[in-house]
Amino acid sequence: MPETATGHELDEGDLFLMVGTTKGAFLLRSDGSRRRWAIDGPHFPGEEVYALAFDQRGGRRTLWAAPGNPFFGTTLRRSEDGGATWSAPEDRPVAFPEGSELSLKRIWQIRPGPDGDPDRLYLGVEPSCLFESDDDGATWRPVRGFLEHEHREAWTPGGGGMCLHTILQDPAASDRMVVAISTGGVYRTEDGGETWQARNRGVRAEFLPDKHPEFGQCVHKVVHHPERPERLFLQNHWGLYRSDDWGDEWVDVANGVPSDFGFGMAMHPHDPDTVYIVPLESDQFRCCPEAKLRVYRTRDAGASWEPLGDGLPEGAYETVLRDALDTDTATPAGVYCGTRSGSVYGSATEGDSWTLIRAGLPPVVCVKSAVIGA
Amino acid sequence: MSVTVVLPGTLRELNEGRPTLVLGGAPRTVAEALDALREAVPALHRRVVTEAGEIRQHINVFVGDTEIRRARGLDTPLEGDVELVILPAVSGG
């Protein structure tokens, strides 16, 4: 039966799963049990949706999406009613300034700002730049210190494009942020975005003659936990790392994984020692090892990793991309991943067992979850 | 003279469902025509032109039968009553 895009009525305690694909967005809703999912979509049929977010700060229920296509460009749209209706920006809500000679290619990340500043939001875009809004997304501007960074000329595109895909904030100090770009690496500001310093010491760049440059690494994802925000976990283009000091130094934590290549990385919502990844066989093959889709979990901050495969497919050449792995904030935590072949899997048991939520979607590039009212 | 913009089906909803749009201001070049389009319907303009002022990579703009990249680009002159045809390229995915 064809599906429709009419949105969801969202009740307190519901699970809301937002799935971005190369041909539109699909919105799934479940009650707290996470056993049965109602699907709604495609929204923006024919358009790629690499970034989705649900902002509940200050009592909002704002759904953000960044649809775009190679013909007509990308934009930012919002819904206040679970996807029933969407804003339709008349002009360009997100644009590089005149004289920069840059133009927006894709929005890779939509990040609500600090809880205490509910009108602030950030975007990570391609070509690599950080945008900010302090009026609940009505207007956006590039963060000057990043737009005019002296390294910009040396950044190069990875396979997905030259994207800023990770935005982390210090909950205790709003002037400190960490972003990551591919390629370019990790950058940190301590002054609210005025200046940014490369923070890649220990992270290797397998594809460069100098394996340990100051910057230029192809970082795929970085996560941290708000209770220990200074401790960062990093999935690299070859390499799995942890930093205990906001990125000043990185140490290898690829202990027992079948490959340290991968894209996605997700933090457990309640346990700062638990992180999820999906190893891929190599940068050439980019499929799960031995054709077995396995999520790997560490419960000791990277000292060891265990494979999680109960309910996940074997004999399957699957790929999980950088924003297609996420956790929810329920207890026990839910874990979700979407594949390039159009399947979405979910675990309501912190990864111990999995079920197929939906197959047959277009290639999945983004999976984001929210617990309504949490 | 008049310049009539001919829209592909996918963009017509931004023009109240109509396939064409007559530009005011007697534009003399493609660049001036696109400026007039921005004034008339910004949502159409941003789908055709990047903020850096370039025609999007996978969009072709024709003056009559001539794709402007094979003429003088944005400086291609508009003379007499002319149609400016906007079409998505066969590229894309």
Contacts between the chains, C-beta under 8 A, distances in Angstrom:
chain1	res1	chain2	res2	distance
A	22	B	93	7.2
A	69	B	92	7.1
A	70	B	57	7.1
A	70	B	58	4.8
A	70	B	91	7.1
A	70	B	92	4.6
A	70	B	93	6.7
A	71	B	10	7.9
A	71	B	47	7.7
A	71	B	56	6.7
A	71	B	58	4.8
A	71	B	59	6.0
A	71	B	88	4.5
A	71	B	89	7.5
A	71	B	92	5.8
A	72	B	10	7.7
A	72	B	11	7.5
A	72	B	47	3.7
A	72	B	48	7.5
A	72	B	56	6.9
A	72	B	59	7.4
A	72	B	88	7.9
A	73	B	46	6.4
A	73	B	47	6.0
A	73	B	50	6.9
A	73	B	56	6.1
A	75	B	46	7.6
A	88	B	43	7.4
A	89	B	43	7.4
A	90	B	42	5.2
A	90	B	43	5.1
A	91	B	42	4.3
A	91	B	43	7.1
A	91	B	46	6.4
A	92	B	42	8.0
A	92	B	46	5.0
A	92	B	51	5.9
A	95	B	51	4.1
A	96	B	51	5.6
A	96	B	52	7.2
A	98	B	51	7.7
A	100	B	52	7.7
A	101	B	52	5.8
A	102	B	52	6.6
A	103	B	50	3.5
A	103	B	51	5.1
A	103	B	52	4.3
A	103	B	54	7.0
A	104	B	50	7.5
A	104	B	51	6.7
